[in-house]
Amino acid sequence: MDSRSDSGSSWLSALLAPVSPDEFLSRYWARQPLFCRGSADRFATLLSWTVLNELLAHHWREPRRFRLARQGRDIDPASYSDVAASHARIRASDVTDQLRRGATLSFDAIDELHEPLTRLSESFETFFRGDTQINLYAAWRALHGLDLHRDDQEVFILHLEGRKRWLLYGSSVDGVDRTGLSSAAVPPAGASLDQVLEAGDLLYIPRGCYHVAVPMNEPVLHLTVGVKPPRGMDVAGRELPYFAPPAERLGYAEELRRALLDGLSSDLVEQYFCESGGNSKTRPSFNLPWSATPEGLPAGNGFLVRLKGRSRVVAAGGPDGEAIEVRCRGRRCRFPRSMQWIIEQLDEKTPRPISHLIDAVAGRLDEGMVRTLVGMLLKHDLIAIHE
């Protein structure tokens, strides 16, 4: 699966197949678990054992990214790493020894280090409007790593290699006997879902659903994609109907408009995402070397421009209305009125050639002014440049 060339929700269709995104949103999202069997190579392009070995070798001085756990208990980091601030590192032989004895390795925020996972995480953030982090888990024996628990986020399990038994227990574990789990890694009875996942399989676990995963005495590798969509408390103490039909969204917005300040748009949900970015944090991006030059842009017209997030343009006042305010991801930036013509031509998903932008506003702005305005957007970190 490769989200690099996908547009819209086609990447999500490949992820959820045979369930469609529309069916997923209407029947499963934030409601009930979903298990999808897939071909063994469905997630093969995301990560492999070889790539994992390379990442471990390159980031051995970052023990904060790694965690070892066995039978629901974290293993003391001092047993496999040097944690002193000046010499922090993991010790490969000790890590391997712990894994051989049944520990599970977790590699946090691996999407920050591996481009295919970065693209996948960004696709989740764009579609679900929520902060996304991808962790990796690897195990070898028949002992569970994490204890029976629930997460305060929506969780997608992508199985890469091997087999692992997953058990889900719903929103409550009252009356569930965990004795066998803590003593012998025997999962409790009464699971609402008990499924062995293999390479290419996907499991969606709604927020608040208790679950536990038990390896099966063979090497196993999976990714956990955690999505934190905006909660209702972000606006007015109610869940945001982002995936609801337009009429329901507008009804929600109209109800809030009567209770809040003037100046809200008719589609408050859309305005909220444009102005605050929802719960998604902007991933850092750099445009060196040109962003550090006086003009801030590459020479010539062979580069592409993309908005970093949904933007909303409002009038900023003034005697002749000569200024506008651009609101994007919680930031407000003031620009000349002509900046609106530039922003209207840009998109947050698809990079646009600067030459097309120059042609689109020809007659209103010359090429020099276009480059000046685009440079201002870059300086305020509202756009990304691609060559």
Disulfide bonds with the S-S distance in Angstrom:
none
